[in-house]
Amino acid sequence: MPDAQATSTHDWNGDSGKRWAANLDRLDLMLQDFGDAAIVAAAAQPGEHILDIGCGSGTSTFMLADRVGPTGHVLGVDISRQLVELARAATPKAAPIEFHLADAATADFPAEGFDLLFSRFGVMFFDDPVAAFANMRAALKPGGRVAFVCWRSAAENDWVRLPMTAIRDIVQPAPADPDAPGPFAFGNLYRLTDILTTAGFADIEVRPFDTRLAYGRSDTRDAALDDALDMAFQVGPLSRALADQPDEVRARAAAAVRAVFATLPGDTSVLIDGAAWIVTARNRAA
């Protein structure tokens, strides 16, 4: 059997990468407030060199490049070939940006080459997070900073909790290890701070960030509900729970989830609660 990291990498260059690429606009809308908050916390300065981990199609990379300006540089790294190709295609000429297809857990970054390590929901998937963060820390200058946003627990995120609760009498997802690599692997504050401390970071600050995110989008209320339902069936825990279910089960689940979405506010998107951590720290080598 292939190891978990190989399977994950294969998936991001297969179905997961394709689904993410197909839903870029929806996902960027959903993640906008979180990404903006992380960018503010990062406090990138003109001339800085930044490593953007799990950069996807480059949304956060482009925002960081605007802040470092022509004298700075941003390297975006992701394991999905589809997303890296989209990011490269969208990069303006002469922009201080590069995109590399690489696994940040093991990539050979230049030693002490960056002022800032940044990530928008890209650091929760490592098999060995301590080793991965230690590898990335070696690329930071003495006193270099880290800033990222990651999800809190699934139970605190209604965009997950409500749909999954809606289908509990229709299909039972397999039990999940909350510490396993995945979107909610850093939900436990104490585990998260222990990982960063063990990897060599200091001055660790983890603060909760809650917002009502926009899930799906369309011109009318009914169309927005349909779009939110389609998005839930394409990406995220609900899509995985229903992936191998027969059409009859999927239809029942769709009706149940749409009914839950219909109880939530929003005219052009379903507005639903999301909960994350905004994390900052420094390289302890300073």
N, C-alpha and C positions, 0 to 999 in steps of 0.2 A: 504494500500500500504506500502511496506517496505521503510525505509528511504534510502536516497541516499548512505550513507556509507555502509549499509548492502548490497545494490545492488552492489556497487563497489566491496566489499569483495567477494561476491558470484561470480561475474564475473571473478575476478582474480584467483578464485579456480575452474573456469569453462573454458569457451572458451578462454578468454583473456590469462589466464595462460598457456593453452595448446598451443595457437598460439605463445606466447613468447618463450616457451620452444622449440618449433619446429624450431624457427628462431634464436636460440642463436648465432650461428656463424655469421650470417648476421648482427645481431644487435650489437654484440661486435665490428665487423669491422666498422660499421657505427659510433659507439659512441667512438671509440678508442681515437681520438685526444682530444675530450672533457674530457673524463675520465682522460687521462694523465695530462691535464692542471689543473684539479681540484686536482689531487694527488699532483702535485707540489705546488699548493697554500696551501694545507693542511699542508705541511711541517711536516709530522709525524716523531717522534723521537724514537730512541730505548727506550724500556721500557714503552711507553705510552699505555694507555687503550683507545680504540676507539669504538664508536658506529656508525655502518654503516647502515643508514636508507634506506629501499627499496633496499636491497642488491641483490635481484634477485638470480641468480645462483652462486653468489659469486665472480664475476670477480674483482670488486673493493676491496672486503674483502681480497682476497688473495694478492693483490698488497700492501694493507696497512699492512698486517701481515709480509710481507717481510721487511718492513721498521721498524716496532716496534721490530722485532726479538724475540728470545725466552723469554726475560724478559718482553715483552709486552703482550697485549691481544686485540683481535678484536671480537666484538659481532656484527654479521650481523642479521638484522631483516627485515622480509618481510611478507606480508599478503597472498602470494601465496604458498600453500602447495606444488604444483608441483616444483616450483623453489627452495624452501628451501630444499626439498628432493634431488634435483640435486646438490645443494651446499654441503650438508652434504656428499653425496656420493663421491664428488670430493676432500674432505678435506684430506690432508696428515695426517698420524698418527703423533701424538705429536705436530701438528701445534698449535700455540697459538690462536685458532679460535673456536668460537661457532656460531651456527645458531639457531635462535628462530623464530617460527611462531607466529607473533604478529602484532598488529596495533600500530605503534609508537605514534599515537595521544593519546592513552589511556593506553599504557602498563605501568606496574609498574616497572620502572627501579630503580636500586639502587641509592639513593640520592648521588649526588656529586661523582659518581663512574667513570667518564670518563674525560680524558683530551681533547678529540676531538670528535665532532659530524660531521660526513661526509655523503655525499650522492651524488650519480651519477644519476641524473634524478629521484629521488625517493620521493621528498617532495612537489610535485605540486598537489597532489590528495586529500588533507585533506578537509573535509567539513568546518571545523573551523580552518584555519591555525594558527591563533593567539593562540588558546588553545593548538593546537598540538605542536607548537614551545615552548610554555611555559612549557608543560609537558616534552619535551626533554631537555630544558634548566635546569630543576631541576635535571637532571642526570649529568650535567656538574659540574666539580670542579669550585670553584671561579677562575675567570680568564680563564676558559676553552674556547676553540676555536670551531668555527663552520666553515666548508668549504663545499660548494656544488656547483654543476653545474645544471642549469635549462635552459630550452628553453626560448628564447625571443619570440616575437609574431609569430603567424603562417605566417603573411604577410612577415616577414623577413627571413623565412625558405623556400628556394626554393624546398626542398624535399617534402614540403606540398603544397606550393603555386602553383607550376607549374602543378602537377597532378590535383589539384582541379580546377584550371582555365581551364584545358583541357576538363573537363567534364561538365562545367557550362551550355552548351547548350544541354546536354544529360540528366542530372539529377540535381535537385536543392536540395542540403543538407538543413536540417532544420537550421534556424538561431541559432548561438551559443552565449552564454554569455561568453565574454572573461575572466571574473573573476571566472567562474564556475570551480570546481575541474576538472583537466585534464592537459594534457601535457603543455599547454600554459598559465596556470593560473597565472604564475609569469612574464609574458611578460612585464607588466607595471612596470617600474623601481620604480615609486613613491609608488605604492601599495606594492611592494615587501619590500622596505625599511621601510614602515610604519608597515607592519606585524612584521618584526623583531624587530623594536623599541618597539612596543607595547608589544611584548612577552618578552622583557627584555634584549635585546642584545644591545651592544654598539660597537664603532669602526667599524661600518659597511662599508664595501667597496664592491662595485658592479662594475665589469668591463666587457665590452663586449668581447666575444671571437668568432671569425669568422673563419671558415675553410671550405675547400672543402672536404666533406665527401664522403666515398666510399659506394655507394648504390647498393646492389647486388654484386655477384661475380661469375665469371666463366672463362674458358680458352680462349674464343674467344669473339670478340666484339658482335656478334649476340647473343651468349649464355648469355653474361652478360646483354644485354638489356632484354632478356626473364626473367632472374633471378631477375632483378630489378623490372620488372612488376609483377612477382609473389609475391615478397616481399610486394610491395605496395598494392596488393589485399589481403594480409594476415594480415598485421599489420598497424596501423596508421589511420589517418582520412579518407583516400580513402576507406579503407576496411569497415569502418563504414558507409560511405555514400552509398556504393553499396550493403550492406549486404542483403537487402530485395528486391533488384531489379531483374526483370526477366532476363533470359539468354540473350535475344536480347539486352537489355540495357547494360548489363555487357560486352557483346562482343564489342559494339560500344565504350564504355568507355575504354576498353582495347586497342583498336586500336588507340584511341586519345592519351592516356597516353604514349603508346610505341612510337608514333611519336614524342612526346615532348622529351622523354628520348633520342631518336636518334639524337637530336640536340645538346646534351651535350657531353663533352669530356670523354675519358676513354676507355681503351682497355679491361681490365678485370673486371672493375666495372664502373658504371655510376657515374661520379664525379659531385657532385651537392652541392650548397652552403647551409651551415647550420649556425645558429646564436644562441648563448647562452649567459647567464650571468655566470661568475665565481664570487661566493659570499664568502666573509670571514667576520667574526665578532667575538666578545668576549662576554662571560657571564658578564653582567653588575654587577653581585654580587661581583666582585673583588674589 
